Amino acid sequence: MKAPDRAAVRAALMLVDEHSRGVPFRPFASQFAIADTLAAYAVQDEYVRLQKEQRRVVAKGYKIGLTSARMQAMCRIDSPIAGVVLDDRLHASGARLTRADYGRLGLEFEIAVKMGRDLGGGPLTVADVANAVDQVCPAIEIVDDRHCDYGSLDVLSLIADNSWNAGIVLGAFQSDWPDLAEIEGFVSLDGQTTDRGRGRDVLDHPFHAVAWLAEHLAKSGGALRAGDIVMTGSIVTTKFPENPCRFRFELSGLGAVEVLVA
């Protein structure tokens, strides 16, 4: 593997330091001459490598962000992005999160898939992805935007910061699933429904997001591997808990996932 350049290493070390000190997020791509997504993902790779080394963890899969029109409008970015999910940040439904552990805790409500076989790049259809997916479940992504000013957010800095992934909460995986384009999802806060969306809000079908990720990984010689977990993107906008509460995300015909916030 090609060694990262010095700018990528410096940017990754800066991210480790700022996360450890609780520094608010600020755009930094220009500071390190990160001029394109290739350079941004190089920083992400080095940042993730440092986290693996320091926390003695391994990658368990990926998150895909900005796959719905609502999320793209919120972040003012018009294309999907990817990040890596590490194994010490996997949680089962009912997980308890403490807001003080994050710069600013955000929750996103998604359909997660578990790969049953490897999936490389190339033009991929929904059927191609369906044949490679083993199981699906309702899931909540934990994000930490560190109080970002969304008016100044740039996609390169966001990508470099591992696309803000701070973990995932998974419901029970199912081997049979309904039409994921038509499936409806309901977000409730302390028992009251506050938002809803459909699977088709994610690039018209969540498996299109998986195809995008497979093609993205193939550009650097990678692939989705059997056993990888993939978060396909939030069907609604990010929710930022301000008080102790309970969030529940239910997908019709697929079950639910819950998280408690302290």
C-alpha positions in Angstrom: 0.0 0.0 0.0 1.3 3.5 -0.9 2.4 5.5 2.1 0.3 8.5 2.9 1.8 11.9 2.1 3.0 14.2 4.8 0.0 16.5 4.5 -2.4 13.5 5.0 -0.4 12.4 8.1 -0.4 15.9 9.6 -4.2 16.3 9.0 -4.9 12.9 10.5 -2.8 13.7 13.6 -4.6 17.0 13.9 -8.0 15.2 13.9 -6.9 12.8 16.6 -5.7 15.7 18.7 -8.8 17.8 18.2 -11.2 14.9 19.0 -9.2 14.0 22.2 -9.5 17.7 23.3 -13.1 18.2 22.3 -12.3 21.0 19.9 -15.3 22.1 17.7 -15.2 21.0 14.1 -13.9 23.6 11.6 -13.2 23.3 7.9 -9.5 22.4 7.4 -9.1 21.1 3.9 -7.4 24.2 2.6 -5.0 24.3 5.5 -3.6 20.9 4.4 -4.0 21.4 0.7 -6.7 18.8 0.5 -7.9 19.6 -3.0 -10.1 16.7 -4.0 -12.0 13.7 -2.7 -9.0 11.4 -3.4 -6.9 13.5 -1.0 -9.7 13.7 1.5 -10.1 9.9 1.6 -6.3 9.5 2.0 -6.6 11.6 5.2 -9.6 9.5 6.3 -7.6 6.3 5.7 -4.7 7.6 7.9 -7.1 8.9 10.6 -8.8 5.5 10.7 -5.5 3.7 10.8 -4.4 5.8 13.8 -7.7 5.0 15.6 -7.2 1.3 14.9 -3.7 1.4 16.3 -4.6 3.5 19.4 -7.8 1.7 20.3 -6.8 -1.8 19.1 -9.9 -2.2 17.0 -10.8 -3.4 13.5 -13.2 -2.3 10.8 -16.6 -3.9 10.8 -18.1 -2.1 7.8 -19.0 1.3 6.4 -21.4 4.2 6.7 -22.7 6.0 3.7 -23.8 9.5 4.2 -25.8 12.1 2.3 -27.9 9.7 0.3 -31.2 11.5 0.6 -32.3 14.9 -0.7 -33.1 16.1 2.8 -29.6 15.2 4.2 -27.9 16.8 1.1 -29.9 19.9 1.6 -29.1 20.0 5.3 -25.3 19.8 4.6 -25.4 21.7 1.3 -23.5 18.8 -0.3 -25.0 17.0 -3.4 -23.2 13.6 -3.4 -22.8 10.6 -1.1 -19.8 10.2 1.1 -18.4 7.1 2.9 -16.8 6.4 6.3 -15.5 3.4 8.2 -17.3 1.8 11.2 -15.0 0.3 13.9 -15.9 -2.7 16.0 -15.8 -0.9 19.4 -18.5 1.4 18.2 -21.1 -1.3 17.4 -24.1 -1.3 19.8 -27.2 -3.4 20.1 -30.7 -1.9 20.3 -31.3 -0.3 23.6 -27.8 1.1 23.9 -27.4 4.0 26.3 -25.5 7.0 25.0 -24.3 10.0 27.1 -24.3 13.4 25.4 -21.2 14.5 27.3 -19.2 11.8 25.5 -19.5 13.7 22.2 -18.8 17.1 20.9 -22.5 17.2 19.7 -24.4 13.9 19.5 -26.5 13.4 16.4 -28.7 10.4 15.5 -29.5 9.2 11.9 -32.1 6.6 11.0 -31.2 4.1 8.4 -31.5 0.7 6.8 -28.4 -1.4 7.5 -27.3 -4.4 5.5 -24.9 -7.3 6.2 -23.0 -8.6 3.2 -23.3 -12.3 2.5 -20.6 -12.4 -0.1 -17.9 -10.1 -1.6 -19.1 -7.4 -4.0 -16.7 -5.6 -6.3 -17.1 -2.6 -8.5 -18.5 -2.1 -12.0 -22.0 -1.2 -13.0 -24.2 -2.8 -10.3 -28.0 -3.2 -10.3 -30.3 -3.5 -7.4 -30.6 -7.2 -8.2 -26.8 -7.5 -8.1 -26.7 -6.0 -4.6 -29.7 -8.1 -3.4 -27.8 -11.2 -4.4 -24.8 -10.2 -2.3 -26.7 -9.0 0.8 -27.4 -11.6 3.4 -29.5 -9.7 6.0 -31.0 -6.2 6.7 -32.1 -4.4 9.8 -33.3 -1.0 11.1 -30.3 0.9 12.5 -29.4 4.3 14.0 -26.1 5.9 13.1 -24.3 7.9 15.9 -22.6 11.0 14.4 -20.5 13.7 16.1 -20.5 16.9 14.2 -18.6 18.7 17.1 -20.9 21.7 16.8 -20.1 22.3 13.1 -21.3 25.5 11.5 -23.1 24.0 8.6 -22.9 27.3 6.7 -19.1 26.8 6.4 -19.0 23.0 6.0 -17.0 21.6 3.1 -17.3 18.1 1.9 -13.5 17.4 1.9 -13.1 18.2 5.6 -16.2 16.1 6.4 -14.8 13.1 4.4 -11.4 13.4 6.0 -13.0 13.3 9.5 -14.3 9.8 8.7 -17.6 11.4 7.7 -18.4 12.0 11.4 -19.1 8.4 12.2 -19.1 7.8 15.9 -20.8 4.4 16.0 -23.9 2.5 15.0 -26.9 0.9 16.9 -28.3 -2.2 15.2 -31.7 -3.8 15.4 -32.2 -7.5 14.8 -31.0 -8.6 11.4 -33.6 -10.3 9.2 -32.9 -12.7 6.3 -36.2 -11.9 4.6 -37.3 -8.3 3.9 -40.1 -6.4 2.2 -39.6 -4.0 -0.7 -36.9 -1.7 0.6 -37.9 1.1 -1.7 -41.4 1.2 -0.4 -40.7 0.4 3.2 -41.8 3.2 5.6 -39.7 4.3 8.6 -41.0 6.1 11.6 -38.9 8.0 14.1 -40.3 8.5 17.6 -39.1 10.6 20.5 -40.3 9.5 23.9 -43.2 7.6 22.3 -44.3 10.4 19.9 -43.7 10.1 16.2 -41.6 13.0 15.1 -40.5 12.2 11.5 -40.9 9.6 8.8 -39.6 8.6 5.4 -39.3 5.7 2.9 -36.5 3.5 1.7 -36.7 5.2 -1.7 -35.6 8.4 -0.1 -32.1 6.9 -0.2 -31.0 7.2 -3.8 -34.4 5.7 -4.9 -33.4 2.4 -3.2 -31.0 1.6 -0.4 -29.2 -0.9 -2.6 -28.2 1.9 -4.9 -26.3 3.3 -2.0 -24.6 -0.1 -1.5 -23.7 -0.2 -5.2 -22.3 3.3 -4.9 -20.1 2.2 -2.0 -18.8 -0.9 -3.8 -17.8 1.2 -6.8 -16.2 3.8 -4.5 -14.1 1.1 -2.8 -13.2 -0.4 -6.2 -11.5 2.8 -7.3 -8.8 2.2 -4.7 -8.6 -1.5 -5.2 -11.0 -2.5 -2.5 -14.3 -4.2 -2.3 -17.2 -4.9 0.1 -16.5 -8.2 1.9 -18.7 -10.9 3.2 -19.7 -10.0 6.8 -19.3 -6.2 6.3 -22.1 -4.1 7.7 -23.2 -1.1 5.6 -25.2 1.8 6.8 -27.1 3.0 3.7 -27.9 6.6 4.8 -30.5 8.4 6.8 -34.1 8.5 5.4 -34.7 11.7 7.6 -32.6 14.5 8.8 -30.2 14.2 11.7 -31.7 14.6 15.2 -29.7 16.3 17.9 -30.9 15.2 21.4 -30.8 18.2 23.8 -32.1 16.3 26.9 -32.3 12.8 28.3 -34.7 10.9 26.0 -35.5 7.7 24.1 -35.5 7.5 20.3 -37.1 4.6 18.5 -36.9 3.9 14.7 -39.3 1.4 13.3 -39.3 0.0 9.7 -42.7 -1.5 8.7 -42.3 -5.2 8.4 -38.7 -5.2 9.5 -38.7 -4.4 13.2 -37.4 -1.5 15.3 -34.3 -0.2 17.0 -34.0 2.0 20.1 -31.4 4.2 21.8 -31.5 5.8 25.2 -29.8 9.2 25.6 -28.6 10.5 28.9 
